């Protein structure tokens, strides 16, 4: 293993000729005592639900690169092990910290387990999209079959019942690709968590927050583009006319907070629903090892299968709800701003 012995003004590099496994004693991510089955269960639960710096597939672990921006310098390492050996940073509770003061760096841009599964979901969605588009280009008049038929049915439903039903005018057609991508991305990330050995990227609050922030930008940018910045600012008054301006002291803070409550709700709803199902499922399976009794196995297995099918339903339902709420919020923003602009013009 080779550690960096040279350093540029902005970048520190480390590389390995032979990939080494993650040192779990430093990362504190997985290992429980191999002599205590209960600790193994809780350790496995953390490994299944947590975001960490190793790509975990069943019991196989591959190191992921560490990318850190700190004190104006960019540090890159091929794995947590090489980062440890470089001597500047160390792992504490699964996250890189400075060895000097045990504080986190300015910005951690490391690739983690959930990031990899996001990339996989995007790659699968891109492959499916290219395959379906190729089918249409090759035989534009042929009736769709198989996955092409499924994709067309879902896309038409999203277009007519979600986007066009809530967003009016040219904005609906312009935003249609975004909503289609949003739905299928969330759906694939949800479904990956139901495949044994894989993980649900939407079980990380950072992922759901990123989706909600994107929705926040889309909602407000669309409202400003469709109705103008003046109507968008006027909306913060809650439609209260200028002659009653003292009410603005109450309405403006409420409307301003409402702008951020919506993406917060989107974040927590998706994150909580996708995480809760996995916790319950792993808890039922863990009961067998916790009580060390084969007699608990039939009931635990039956409940686990039931929860699994509920999670399958939730995977589709949460993708639909997130997409639907985003469309509803966008339509409300456009409609409210247009109404406020007309109201202001009359007064």
Buried (B, 14 or more C-beta within 10 A) or exposed (E): BEBBEEEEEEEBBBEBEEEBEBBBEBBBBBBBEEEEBBEBBBBBBBBBBBBBBBBBEEEEBBBBBBBBBBEEBBBBBBBBBBBBBBEBBBBBEBBBBBEEEEEBBEEBBBBBBBBBBBEBBBEBBEEBBEEBEEBEEEEEEEEBEEEBEEBBEBBEEBBEEBBBBBBEEEBBEEBBEBBBBBBBBBBBBBBBBBEEEBBBBBBBBBBBBEBBEBBBEBBBEBBBBBBBEEBBEBBBBBEBEEEEEEEBEEBBEEBEEEBEEBBEEBBBBBBBBBBEBBBBBBBBBBBBBBEEEEEBEEEBEEBBEEBEEBBBEBBBEBBBBBBBBBBBBBBBBBBBBBBBBEBBEEE
